[in-house]
């Protein structure tokens, strides 16, 4: 059964390289979804807000990874 855990970890590792990065993305998606459900007036801005937040998360993750080596 050890091989099953190793295989599972490898498959998950293909999609989630860094858990904190994945959690930041899921958290941002939750914030944007809450804004969409909570405020009808901001729905036209959800696309740019989602993109901007994901771009910031990507840039921060890349900068952190570059400093880390």
PDB file of N, H, CA, C and O in Angstrom:
ATOM      1  N   UNK A   1       0.814  -1.203   0.000  1.00  0.00           N
ATOM      2  CA  UNK A   1       0.000   0.000   0.000  1.00  0.00           C
ATOM      3  C   UNK A   1       0.854   1.262   0.000  1.00  0.00           C
ATOM      4  O   UNK A   1       0.345   2.351  -0.264  1.00  0.00           O
ATOM      5  N   UNK A   2       2.144   1.129   0.292  1.00  0.00           N
ATOM      6  H   UNK A   2       2.557   0.244   0.507  1.00  0.00           H
ATOM      7  CA  UNK A   2       3.024   2.294   0.264  1.00  0.00           C
ATOM      8  C   UNK A   2       3.132   2.854  -1.152  1.00  0.00           C
ATOM      9  O   UNK A   2       3.226   4.068  -1.333  1.00  0.00           O
ATOM     10  N   UNK A   3       3.120   1.987  -2.144  1.00  0.00           N
ATOM     11  H   UNK A   3       3.043   1.001  -1.997  1.00  0.00           H
ATOM     12  CA  UNK A   3       3.215   2.438  -3.534  1.00  0.00           C
ATOM     13  C   UNK A   3       2.016   3.289  -3.922  1.00  0.00           C
ATOM     14  O   UNK A   3       2.133   4.194  -4.749  1.00  0.00           O
ATOM     15  N   UNK A   4       0.842   2.996  -3.315  1.00  0.00           N
ATOM     16  H   UNK A   4       0.748   2.262  -2.643  1.00  0.00           H
ATOM     17  CA  UNK A   4      -0.361   3.764  -3.618  1.00  0.00           C
ATOM     18  C   UNK A   4      -0.222   5.195  -3.107  1.00  0.00           C
ATOM     19  O   UNK A   4      -0.605   6.140  -3.796  1.00  0.00           O
ATOM     20  N   UNK A   5       0.325   5.357  -1.903  1.00  0.00           N
ATOM     21  H   UNK A   5       0.636   4.589  -1.344  1.00  0.00           H
ATOM     22  CA  UNK A   5       0.533   6.694  -1.358  1.00  0.00           C
ATOM     23  C   UNK A   5       1.565   7.461  -2.194  1.00  0.00           C
ATOM     24  O   UNK A   5       1.397   8.653  -2.453  1.00  0.00           O
ATOM     25  N   UNK A   6       2.622   6.778  -2.609  1.00  0.00           N
ATOM     26  H   UNK A   6       2.758   5.810  -2.399  1.00  0.00           H
ATOM     27  CA  UNK A   6       3.635   7.425  -3.436  1.00  0.00           C
ATOM     28  C   UNK A   6       3.037   7.867  -4.768  1.00  0.00           C
ATOM     29  O   UNK A   6       3.298   8.975  -5.237  1.00  0.00           O
ATOM     30  N   UNK A   7       2.242   7.003  -5.367  1.00  0.00           N
ATOM     31  H   UNK A   7       2.030   6.103  -4.985  1.00  0.00           H
ATOM     32  CA  UNK A   7       1.598   7.342  -6.640  1.00  0.00           C
ATOM     33  C   UNK A   7       0.642   8.518  -6.469  1.00  0.00           C
ATOM     34  O   UNK A   7       0.610   9.420  -7.307  1.00  0.00           O
ATOM     35  N   UNK A   8      -0.131   8.513  -5.393  1.00  0.00           N
ATOM     36  H   UNK A   8      -0.105   7.781  -4.713  1.00  0.00           H
ATOM     37  CA  UNK A   8      -1.061   9.607  -5.128  1.00  0.00           C
ATOM     38  C   UNK A   8      -0.301  10.920  -4.943  1.00  0.00           C
ATOM     39  O   UNK A   8      -0.692  11.947  -5.499  1.00  0.00           O
ATOM     40  N   UNK A   9       0.781  10.891  -4.166  1.00  0.00           N
ATOM     41  H   UNK A   9       1.098  10.057  -3.715  1.00  0.00           H
ATOM     42  CA  UNK A   9       1.576  12.100  -3.950  1.00  0.00           C
ATOM     43  C   UNK A   9       2.169  12.622  -5.259  1.00  0.00           C
ATOM     44  O   UNK A   9       2.245  13.833  -5.465  1.00  0.00           O
ATOM     45  N   UNK A  10       2.582  11.729  -6.130  1.00  0.00           N
ATOM     46  H   UNK A  10       2.520  10.745  -5.963  1.00  0.00           H
ATOM     47  CA  UNK A  10       3.136  12.153  -7.421  1.00  0.00           C
ATOM     48  C   UNK A  10       2.070  12.803  -8.299  1.00  0.00           C
ATOM     49  O   UNK A  10       2.337  13.811  -8.955  1.00  0.00           O
ATOM     50  N   UNK A  11       0.873  12.239  -8.317  1.00  0.00           N
ATOM     51  H   UNK A  11       0.656  11.420  -7.785  1.00  0.00           H
ATOM     52  CA  UNK A  11      -0.211  12.802  -9.132  1.00  0.00           C
ATOM     53  C   UNK A  11      -0.624  14.164  -8.585  1.00  0.00           C
ATOM     54  O   UNK A  11      -0.821  15.102  -9.358  1.00  0.00           O
ATOM     55  N   UNK A  12      -0.755  14.286  -7.280  1.00  0.00           N
ATOM     56  H   UNK A  12      -0.595  13.524  -6.653  1.00  0.00           H
ATOM     57  CA  UNK A  12      -1.099  15.572  -6.679  1.00  0.00           C
ATOM     58  C   UNK A  12       0.013  16.582  -6.942  1.00  0.00           C
ATOM     59  O   UNK A  12      -0.263  17.753  -7.202  1.00  0.00           O
ATOM     60  N   UNK A  13       1.261  16.141  -6.878  1.00  0.00           N
ATOM     61  H   UNK A  13       1.485  15.190  -6.667  1.00  0.00           H
ATOM     62  CA  UNK A  13       2.391  17.025  -7.130  1.00  0.00           C
ATOM     63  C   UNK A  13       2.428  17.573  -8.544  1.00  0.00           C
ATOM     64  O   UNK A  13       3.007  18.632  -8.783  1.00  0.00           O
ATOM     65  N   UNK A  14       1.812  16.861  -9.488  1.00  0.00           N
ATOM     66  H   UNK A  14       1.341  16.001  -9.293  1.00  0.00           H
ATOM     67  CA  UNK A  14       1.737  17.365 -10.858  1.00  0.00           C
ATOM     68  C   UNK A  14       0.889  18.628 -10.943  1.00  0.00           C
ATOM     69  O   UNK A  14       1.153  19.510 -11.760  1.00  0.00           O
ATOM     70  N   UNK A  15      -0.119  18.707 -10.102  1.00  0.00           N
ATOM     71  H   UNK A  15      -0.333  17.990  -9.438  1.00  0.00           H
ATOM     72  CA  UNK A  15      -1.054  19.820 -10.167  1.00  0.00           C
ATOM     73  C   UNK A  15      -0.815  20.865  -9.088  1.00  0.00           C
ATOM     74  O   UNK A  15      -1.084  22.048  -9.299  1.00  0.00           O
ATOM     75  N   UNK A  16      -0.323  20.449  -7.956  1.00  0.00           N
ATOM     76  H   UNK A  16      -0.104  19.488  -7.785  1.00  0.00           H
ATOM     77  CA  UNK A  16      -0.102  21.376  -6.845  1.00  0.00           C
ATOM     78  C   UNK A  16       1.357  21.268  -6.443  1.00  0.00           C
ATOM     79  O   UNK A  16       1.741  20.369  -5.695  1.00  0.00           O
ATOM     80  N   UNK A  17       2.166  22.190  -6.944  1.00  0.00           N
ATOM     81  H   UNK A  17       1.853  22.920  -7.552  1.00  0.00           H
ATOM     82  CA  UNK A  17       3.583  22.179  -6.625  1.00  0.00           C
ATOM     83  C   UNK A  17       3.830  22.817  -5.263  1.00  0.00           C
ATOM     84  O   UNK A  17       4.655  22.337  -4.486  1.00  0.00           O
ATOM     85  N   UNK A  18       3.123  23.879  -4.984  1.00  0.00           N
ATOM     86  H   UNK A  18       2.453  24.269  -5.615  1.00  0.00           H
ATOM     87  CA  UNK A  18       3.316  24.609  -3.740  1.00  0.00           C
ATOM     88  C   UNK A  18       1.949  24.797  -3.090  1.00  0.00           C
ATOM     89  O   UNK A  18       1.079  25.464  -3.650  1.00  0.00           O
ATOM     90  N   UNK A  19       1.761  24.219  -1.927  1.00  0.00           N
ATOM     91  H   UNK A  19       2.468  23.678  -1.471  1.00  0.00           H
ATOM     92  CA  UNK A  19       0.450  24.252  -1.269  1.00  0.00           C
ATOM     93  C   UNK A  19       0.028  25.670  -0.907  1.00  0.00           C
ATOM     94  O   UNK A  19      -1.150  26.005  -1.029  1.00  0.00           O
ATOM     95  N   UNK A  20       0.961  26.513  -0.464  1.00  0.00           N
ATOM     96  H   UNK A  20       1.919  26.241  -0.365  1.00  0.00           H
ATOM     97  CA  UNK A  20       0.584  27.874  -0.091  1.00  0.00           C
ATOM     98  C   UNK A  20       0.148  28.684  -1.317  1.00  0.00           C
ATOM     99  O   UNK A  20      -0.738  29.533  -1.227  1.00  0.00           O
ATOM    100  N   UNK A  21       0.771  28.416  -2.443  1.00  0.00           N
ATOM    101  H   UNK A  21       1.491  27.726  -2.516  1.00  0.00           H
ATOM    102  CA  UNK A  21       0.384  29.084  -3.689  1.00  0.00           C
ATOM    103  C   UNK A  21      -1.028  28.661  -4.086  1.00  0.00           C
ATOM    104  O   UNK A  21      -1.843  29.502  -4.466  1.00  0.00           O
ATOM    105  N   UNK A  22      -1.317  27.381  -4.002  1.00  0.00           N
ATOM    106  H   UNK A  22      -0.655  26.698  -3.693  1.00  0.00           H
ATOM    107  CA  UNK A  22      -2.646  26.880  -4.340  1.00  0.00           C
ATOM    108  C   UNK A  22      -3.699  27.422  -3.379  1.00  0.00           C
ATOM    109  O   UNK A  22      -4.802  27.771  -3.800  1.00  0.00           O
ATOM    110  N   UNK A  23      -3.365  27.496  -2.084  1.00  0.00           N
ATOM    111  H   UNK A  23      -2.469  27.212  -1.742  1.00  0.00           H
ATOM    112  CA  UNK A  23      -4.319  28.027  -1.113  1.00  0.00           C
ATOM    113  C   UNK A  23      -4.592  29.511  -1.345  1.00  0.00           C
ATOM    114  O   UNK A  23      -5.712  29.977  -1.139  1.00  0.00           O
ATOM    115  N   UNK A  24      -3.574  30.252  -1.773  1.00  0.00           N
ATOM    116  H   UNK A  24      -2.663  29.873  -1.941  1.00  0.00           H
ATOM    117  CA  UNK A  24      -3.771  31.676  -2.068  1.00  0.00           C
ATOM    118  C   UNK A  24      -4.721  31.851  -3.249  1.00  0.00           C
ATOM    119  O   UNK A  24      -5.579  32.734  -3.234  1.00  0.00           O
ATOM    120  N   UNK A  25      -4.569  31.013  -4.267  1.00  0.00           N
ATOM    121  H   UNK A  25      -3.872  30.296  -4.279  1.00  0.00           H
ATOM    122  CA  UNK A  25      -5.459  31.092  -5.427  1.00  0.00           C
ATOM    123  C   UNK A  25      -6.885  30.737  -5.033  1.00  0.00           C
ATOM    124  O   UNK A  25      -7.820  31.444  -5.407  1.00  0.00           O
ATOM    125  N   UNK A  26      -7.065  29.665  -4.291  1.00  0.00           N
ATOM    126  H   UNK A  26      -6.306  29.090  -3.987  1.00  0.00           H
ATOM    127  CA  UNK A  26      -8.413  29.258  -3.870  1.00  0.00           C
ATOM    128  C   UNK A  26      -9.028  30.320  -2.962  1.00  0.00           C
ATOM    129  O   UNK A  26     -10.222  30.606  -3.053  1.00  0.00           O
ATOM    130  N   UNK A  27      -8.213  30.900  -2.092  1.00  0.00           N
ATOM    131  H   UNK A  27      -7.243  30.667  -2.018  1.00  0.00           H
ATOM    132  CA  UNK A  27      -8.709  31.968  -1.222  1.00  0.00           C
ATOM    133  C   UNK A  27      -9.157  33.188  -2.011  1.00  0.00           C
ATOM    134  O   UNK A  27     -10.193  33.783  -1.713  1.00  0.00           O
ATOM    135  N   UNK A  28      -8.369  33.562  -3.026  1.00  0.00           N
ATOM    136  H   UNK A  28      -7.528  33.079  -3.269  1.00  0.00           H
ATOM    137  CA  UNK A  28      -8.746  34.714  -3.852  1.00  0.00           C
ATOM    138  C   UNK A  28     -10.029  34.426  -4.639  1.00  0.00           C
ATOM    139  O   UNK A  28     -10.886  35.298  -4.780  1.00  0.00           O
ATOM    140  N   UNK A  29     -10.151  33.211  -5.142  1.00  0.00           N
ATOM    141  H   UNK A  29      -9.455  32.503  -5.028  1.00  0.00           H
ATOM    142  CA  UNK A  29     -11.390  32.836  -5.839  1.00  0.00           C
ATOM    143  C   UNK A  29     -12.594  32.933  -4.902  1.00  0.00           C
ATOM    144  O   UNK A  29     -13.673  33.356  -5.318  1.00  0.00           O
ATOM    145  N   UNK A  30     -12.413  32.547  -3.650  1.00  0.00           N
ATOM    146  H   UNK A  30     -11.536  32.204  -3.312  1.00  0.00           H
ATOM    147  CA  UNK A  30     -13.507  32.636  -2.669  1.00  0.00           C
ATOM    148  C   UNK A  30     -13.873  34.092  -2.394  1.00  0.00           C
ATOM    149  O   UNK A  30     -15.051  34.428  -2.275  1.00  0.00           O
ATOM    150  N   UNK A  31     -12.867  34.952  -2.294  1.00  0.00           N
ATOM    151  H   UNK A  31     -11.909  34.679  -2.390  1.00  0.00           H
ATOM    152  CA  UNK A  31     -13.133  36.377  -2.051  1.00  0.00           C
ATOM    153  C   UNK A  31     -13.903  36.984  -3.216  1.00  0.00           C
ATOM    154  O   UNK A  31     -14.876  37.709  -3.012  1.00  0.00           O
ATOM    155  N   UNK A  32     -13.469  36.689  -4.431  1.00  0.00           N
ATOM    156  H   UNK A  32     -12.678  36.099  -4.597  1.00  0.00           H
ATOM    157  CA  UNK A  32     -14.140  37.241  -5.609  1.00  0.00           C
ATOM    158  C   UNK A  32     -15.561  36.682  -5.729  1.00  0.00           C
ATOM    159  O   UNK A  32     -16.486  37.409  -6.092  1.00  0.00           O
ATOM    160  N   UNK A  33     -15.734  35.402  -5.427  1.00  0.00           N
ATOM    161  H   UNK A  33     -14.983  34.811  -5.133  1.00  0.00           H
ATOM    162  CA  UNK A  33     -17.082  34.816  -5.468  1.00  0.00           C
ATOM    163  C   UNK A  33     -17.982  35.461  -4.418  1.00  0.00           C
ATOM    164  O   UNK A  33     -19.154  35.726  -4.685  1.00  0.00           O
ATOM    165  N   UNK A  34     -17.444  35.714  -3.235  1.00  0.00           N
ATOM    166  H   UNK A  34     -16.492  35.499  -3.018  1.00  0.00           H
ATOM    167  CA  UNK A  34     -18.240  36.366  -2.185  1.00  0.00           C
ATOM    168  C   UNK A  34     -18.630  37.775  -2.605  1.00  0.00           C
ATOM    169  O   UNK A  34     -19.748  38.217  -2.340  1.00  0.00           O
ATOM    170  N   UNK A  35     -17.714  38.481  -3.259  1.00  0.00           N
ATOM    171  H   UNK A  35     -16.806  38.122  -3.474  1.00  0.00           H
ATOM    172  CA  UNK A  35     -18.041  39.814  -3.758  1.00  0.00           C
ATOM    173  C   UNK A  35     -19.153  39.741  -4.799  1.00  0.00           C
ATOM    174  O   UNK A  35     -20.052  40.582  -4.812  1.00  0.00           O
ATOM    175  N   UNK A  36     -19.092  38.744  -5.664  1.00  0.00           N
ATOM    176  H   UNK A  36     -18.362  38.061  -5.654  1.00  0.00           H
ATOM    177  CA  UNK A  36     -20.102  38.592  -6.710  1.00  0.00           C
ATOM    178  C   UNK A  36     -21.476  38.286  -6.160  1.00  0.00           C
ATOM    179  O   UNK A  36     -22.485  38.777  -6.667  1.00  0.00           O
ATOM    180  N   UNK A  37     -21.511  37.467  -5.112  1.00  0.00           N
ATOM    181  H   UNK A  37     -20.692  37.069  -4.700  1.00  0.00           H
ATOM    182  CA  UNK A  37     -22.806  37.138  -4.519  1.00  0.00           C
ATOM    183  C   UNK A  37     -23.308  38.236  -3.592  1.00  0.00           C
ATOM    184  O   UNK A  37     -24.516  38.425  -3.446  1.00  0.00           O
ATOM    185  N   UNK A  38     -22.383  38.960  -2.963  1.00  0.00           N
ATOM    186  H   UNK A  38     -21.402  38.806  -3.082  1.00  0.00           H
ATOM    187  CA  UNK A  38     -22.777  39.962  -1.975  1.00  0.00           C
ATOM    188  C   UNK A  38     -23.169  41.302  -2.559  1.00  0.00           C
ATOM    189  O   UNK A  38     -24.071  41.967  -2.049  1.00  0.00           O
ATOM    190  N   UNK A  39     -22.508  41.695  -3.608  1.00  0.00           N
ATOM    191  H   UNK A  39     -21.775  41.154  -4.022  1.00  0.00           H
ATOM    192  CA  UNK A  39     -22.727  43.032  -4.159  1.00  0.00           C
ATOM    193  C   UNK A  39     -23.024  42.930  -5.648  1.00  0.00           C
ATOM    194  O   UNK A  39     -22.136  42.624  -6.444  1.00  0.00           O
ATOM    195  N   UNK A  40     -24.258  43.185  -6.017  1.00  0.00           N
ATOM    196  H   UNK A  40     -24.979  43.434  -5.370  1.00  0.00           H
ATOM    197  CA  UNK A  40     -24.656  43.087  -7.428  1.00  0.00           C
ATOM    198  C   UNK A  40     -24.005  44.183  -8.263  1.00  0.00           C
ATOM    199  O   UNK A  40     -23.805  44.006  -9.465  1.00  0.00           O
ATOM    200  N   UNK A  41     -23.674  45.306  -7.646  1.00  0.00           N
ATOM    201  H   UNK A  41     -23.837  45.449  -6.669  1.00  0.00           H
ATOM    202  CA  UNK A  41     -23.134  46.433  -8.402  1.00  0.00           C
ATOM    203  C   UNK A  41     -21.688  46.211  -8.847  1.00  0.00           C
ATOM    204  O   UNK A  41     -21.217  46.908  -9.746  1.00  0.00           O
ATOM    205  N   UNK A  42     -20.977  45.267  -8.247  1.00  0.00           N
ATOM    206  H   UNK A  42     -21.360  44.701  -7.516  1.00  0.00           H
ATOM    207  CA  UNK A  42     -19.569  45.058  -8.610  1.00  0.00           C
ATOM    208  C   UNK A  42     -19.393  43.894  -9.585  1.00  0.00           C
ATOM    209  O   UNK A  42     -18.261  43.549  -9.925  1.00  0.00           O
ATOM    210  N   UNK A  43     -20.463  43.298 -10.029  1.00  0.00           N
ATOM    211  H   UNK A  43     -21.382  43.578  -9.753  1.00  0.00           H
ATOM    212  CA  UNK A  43     -20.343  42.135 -10.908  1.00  0.00           C
ATOM    213  C   UNK A  43     -19.650  42.450 -12.224  1.00  0.00           C
ATOM    214  O   UNK A  43     -18.998  41.580 -12.799  1.00  0.00           O
ATOM    215  N   UNK A  44     -19.778  43.671 -12.706  1.00  0.00           N
ATOM    216  H   UNK A  44     -20.308  44.379 -12.238  1.00  0.00           H
ATOM    217  CA  UNK A  44     -19.114  44.025 -13.955  1.00  0.00           C
ATOM    218  C   UNK A  44     -17.599  44.163 -13.762  1.00  0.00           C
ATOM    219  O   UNK A  44     -16.849  44.134 -14.738  1.00  0.00           O
ATOM    220  N   UNK A  45     -17.151  44.311 -12.529  1.00  0.00           N
ATOM    221  H   UNK A  45     -17.761  44.335 -11.737  1.00  0.00           H
ATOM    222  CA  UNK A  45     -15.728  44.447 -12.229  1.00  0.00           C
ATOM    223  C   UNK A  45     -15.079  43.150 -11.789  1.00  0.00           C
ATOM    224  O   UNK A  45     -13.876  43.123 -11.530  1.00  0.00           O
ATOM    225  N   UNK A  46     -15.841  42.084 -11.699  1.00  0.00           N
ATOM    226  H   UNK A  46     -16.819  42.107 -11.910  1.00  0.00           H
ATOM    227  CA  UNK A  46     -15.291  40.840 -11.159  1.00  0.00           C
ATOM    228  C   UNK A  46     -14.181  40.255 -12.030  1.00  0.00           C
ATOM    229  O   UNK A  46     -13.209  39.719 -11.498  1.00  0.00           O
ATOM    230  N   UNK A  47     -14.300  40.344 -13.331  1.00  0.00           N
ATOM    231  H   UNK A  47     -15.090  40.779 -13.763  1.00  0.00           H
ATOM    232  CA  UNK A  47     -13.260  39.819 -14.212  1.00  0.00           C
ATOM    233  C   UNK A  47     -11.919  40.509 -14.007  1.00  0.00           C
ATOM    234  O   UNK A  47     -10.912  39.842 -13.768  1.00  0.00           O
ATOM    235  N   UNK A  48     -11.891  41.845 -14.099  1.00  0.00           N
ATOM    236  H   UNK A  48     -12.709  42.387 -14.293  1.00  0.00           H
ATOM    237  CA  UNK A  48     -10.618  42.542 -13.858  1.00  0.00           C
ATOM    238  C   UNK A  48     -10.086  42.352 -12.437  1.00  0.00           C
ATOM    239  O   UNK A  48      -8.874  42.261 -12.240  1.00  0.00           O
ATOM    240  N   UNK A  49     -10.972  42.292 -11.454  1.00  0.00           N
ATOM    241  H   UNK A  49     -11.957  42.366 -11.614  1.00  0.00           H
ATOM    242  CA  UNK A  49     -10.533  42.081 -10.070  1.00  0.00           C
ATOM    243  C   UNK A  49      -9.937  40.690  -9.916  1.00  0.00           C
ATOM    244  O   UNK A  49      -8.898  40.531  -9.274  1.00  0.00           O
ATOM    245  N   UNK A  50     -10.582  39.680 -10.497  1.00  0.00           N
ATOM    246  H   UNK A  50     -11.425  39.810 -11.018  1.00  0.00           H
ATOM    247  CA  UNK A  50     -10.068  38.316 -10.446  1.00  0.00           C
ATOM    248  C   UNK A  50      -8.703  38.245 -11.124  1.00  0.00           C
ATOM    249  O   UNK A  50      -7.761  37.687 -10.561  1.00  0.00           O
ATOM    250  N   UNK A  51      -8.589  38.800 -12.313  1.00  0.00           N
ATOM    251  H   UNK A  51      -9.354  39.254 -12.770  1.00  0.00           H
ATOM    252  CA  UNK A  51      -7.324  38.787 -13.044  1.00  0.00           C
ATOM    253  C   UNK A  51      -6.226  39.505 -12.271  1.00  0.00           C
ATOM    254  O   UNK A  51      -5.110  38.998 -12.161  1.00  0.00           O
ATOM    255  N   UNK A  52      -6.532  40.668 -11.740  1.00  0.00           N
ATOM    256  H   UNK A  52      -7.439  41.080 -11.829  1.00  0.00           H
ATOM    257  CA  UNK A  52      -5.527  41.447 -11.011  1.00  0.00           C
ATOM    258  C   UNK A  52      -5.021  40.693  -9.789  1.00  0.00           C
ATOM    259  O   UNK A  52      -3.817  40.645  -9.535  1.00  0.00           O
ATOM    260  N   UNK A  53      -5.929  40.114  -9.047  1.00  0.00           N
ATOM    261  H   UNK A  53      -6.907  40.153  -9.253  1.00  0.00           H
ATOM    262  CA  UNK A  53      -5.530  39.356  -7.862  1.00  0.00           C
ATOM    263  C   UNK A  53      -4.679  38.149  -8.211  1.00  0.00           C
ATOM    264  O   UNK A  53      -3.679  37.879  -7.546  1.00  0.00           O
ATOM    265  N   UNK A  54      -5.068  37.421  -9.251  1.00  0.00           N
ATOM    266  H   UNK A  54      -5.881  37.641  -9.791  1.00  0.00           H
ATOM    267  CA  UNK A  54      -4.288  36.256  -9.660  1.00  0.00           C
ATOM    268  C   UNK A  54      -2.917  36.676 -10.194  1.00  0.00           C
ATOM    269  O   UNK A  54      -1.931  35.968  -9.991  1.00  0.00           O
ATOM    270  N   UNK A  55      -2.853  37.819 -10.872  1.00  0.00           N
ATOM    271  H   UNK A  55      -3.654  38.394 -11.036  1.00  0.00           H
ATOM    272  CA  UNK A  55      -1.561  38.318 -11.362  1.00  0.00           C
ATOM    273  C   UNK A  55      -0.652  38.693 -10.194  1.00  0.00           C
ATOM    274  O   UNK A  55       0.548  38.419 -10.230  1.00  0.00           O
ATOM    275  N   UNK A  56      -1.213  39.313  -9.167  1.00  0.00           N
ATOM    276  H   UNK A  56      -2.187  39.535  -9.138  1.00  0.00           H
ATOM    277  CA  UNK A  56      -0.418  39.664  -7.980  1.00  0.00           C
ATOM    278  C   UNK A  56       0.079  38.406  -7.277  1.00  0.00           C
ATOM    279  O   UNK A  56       1.234  38.346  -6.855  1.00  0.00           O
ATOM    280  N   UNK A  57      -0.787  37.399  -7.149  1.00  0.00           N
ATOM    281  H   UNK A  57      -1.725  37.448  -7.492  1.00  0.00           H
ATOM    282  CA  UNK A  57      -0.385  36.143  -6.518  1.00  0.00           C
ATOM    283  C   UNK A  57       0.726  35.478  -7.322  1.00  0.00           C
ATOM    284  O   UNK A  57       1.691  34.974  -6.748  1.00  0.00           O
ATOM    285  N   UNK A  58       0.595  35.475  -8.644  1.00  0.00           N
ATOM    286  H   UNK A  58      -0.189  35.884  -9.111  1.00  0.00           H
ATOM    287  CA  UNK A  58       1.626  34.894  -9.501  1.00  0.00           C
ATOM    288  C   UNK A  58       2.948  35.638  -9.372  1.00  0.00           C
ATOM    289  O   UNK A  58       4.003  35.015  -9.248  1.00  0.00           O
ATOM    290  N   UNK A  59       2.898  36.964  -9.399  1.00  0.00           N
ATOM    291  H   UNK A  59       2.041  37.470  -9.500  1.00  0.00           H
ATOM    292  CA  UNK A  59       4.124  37.757  -9.291  1.00  0.00           C
ATOM    293  C   UNK A  59       4.780  37.575  -7.922  1.00  0.00           C
ATOM    294  O   UNK A  59       6.002  37.459  -7.828  1.00  0.00           O
ATOM    295  N   UNK A  60       3.978  37.549  -6.870  1.00  0.00           N
ATOM    296  H   UNK A  60       2.985  37.643  -6.946  1.00  0.00           H
ATOM    297  CA  UNK A  60       4.528  37.353  -5.528  1.00  0.00           C
ATOM    298  C   UNK A  60       5.143  35.969  -5.388  1.00  0.00           C
ATOM    299  O   UNK A  60       6.202  35.813  -4.780  1.00  0.00           O
ATOM    300  N   UNK A  61       4.480  34.964  -5.951  1.00  0.00           N
ATOM    301  H   UNK A  61       3.620  35.090  -6.445  1.00  0.00           H
ATOM    302  CA  UNK A  61       5.024  33.608  -5.900  1.00  0.00           C
ATOM    303  C   UNK A  61       6.308  33.482  -6.684  1.00  0.00           C
ATOM    304  O   UNK A  61       7.233  32.797  -6.247  1.00  0.00           O
ATOM    305  N   UNK A  62       6.385  34.130  -7.837  1.00  0.00           N
ATOM    306  H   UNK A  62       5.634  34.686  -8.191  1.00  0.00           H
ATOM    307  CA  UNK A  62       7.599  34.081  -8.650  1.00  0.00           C
ATOM    308  C   UNK A  62       8.748  34.814  -7.949  1.00  0.00           C
ATOM    309  O   UNK A  62       9.888  34.349  -7.967  1.00  0.00           O
ATOM    310  N   UNK A  63       8.446  35.946  -7.341  1.00  0.00           N
ATOM    311  H   UNK A  63       7.520  36.324  -7.326  1.00  0.00           H
ATOM    312  CA  UNK A  63       9.489  36.698  -6.627  1.00  0.00           C
ATOM    313  C   UNK A  63       9.981  35.912  -5.422  1.00  0.00           C
ATOM    314  O   UNK A  63      11.181  35.886  -5.148  1.00  0.00           O
ATOM    315  N   UNK A  64       9.078  35.277  -4.708  1.00  0.00           N
ATOM    316  H   UNK A  64       8.104  35.297  -4.930  1.00  0.00           H
ATOM    317  CA  UNK A  64       9.463  34.471  -3.545  1.00  0.00           C
ATOM    318  C   UNK A  64      10.326  33.281  -3.977  1.00  0.00           C
ATOM    319  O   UNK A  64      11.330  32.963  -3.340  1.00  0.00           O
ATOM    320  N   UNK A  65       9.919  32.634  -5.063  1.00  0.00           N
ATOM    321  H   UNK A  65       9.103  32.892  -5.581  1.00  0.00           H
ATOM    322  CA  UNK A  65      10.668  31.487  -5.564  1.00  0.00           C
ATOM    323  C   UNK A  65      12.057  31.915  -6.056  1.00  0.00           C
ATOM    324  O   UNK A  65      13.029  31.180  -5.885  1.00  0.00           O
ATOM    325  N   UNK A  66      12.147  33.109  -6.671  1.00  0.00           N
ATOM    326  H   UNK A  66      11.357  33.706  -6.810  1.00  0.00           H
ATOM    327  CA  UNK A  66      13.443  33.591  -7.164  1.00  0.00           C
ATOM    328  C   UNK A  66      14.385  33.902  -6.007  1.00  0.00           C
ATOM    329  O   UNK A  66      15.580  33.613  -6.083  1.00  0.00           O
ATOM    330  N   UNK A  67      13.859  34.484  -4.946  1.00  0.00           N
ATOM    331  H   UNK A  67      12.889  34.719  -4.884  1.00  0.00           H
ATOM    332  CA  UNK A  67      14.692  34.776  -3.785  1.00  0.00           C
ATOM    333  C   UNK A  67      15.120  33.507  -3.063  1.00  0.00           C
ATOM    334  O   UNK A  67      16.219  33.431  -2.513  1.00  0.00           O
ATOM    335  N   UNK A  68      14.244  32.518  -3.073  1.00  0.00           N
ATOM    336  H   UNK A  68      13.352  32.580  -3.520  1.00  0.00           H
ATOM    337  CA  UNK A  68      14.505  31.272  -2.369  1.00  0.00           C
ATOM    338  C   UNK A  68      15.566  30.434  -3.093  1.00  0.00           C
ATOM    339  O   UNK A  68      16.327  29.695  -2.467  1.00  0.00           O
ATOM    340  N   UNK A  69      15.598  30.563  -4.388  1.00  0.00           N
ATOM    341  H   UNK A  69      14.980  31.163  -4.896  1.00  0.00           H
ATOM    342  CA  UNK A  69      16.637  29.864  -5.150  1.00  0.00           C
ATOM    343  C   UNK A  69      16.114  28.693  -5.782  1.00  0.00           C
ATOM    344  O   UNK A  69      16.848  27.981  -6.467  1.00  0.00           O
TER     345      UNK A  69
END
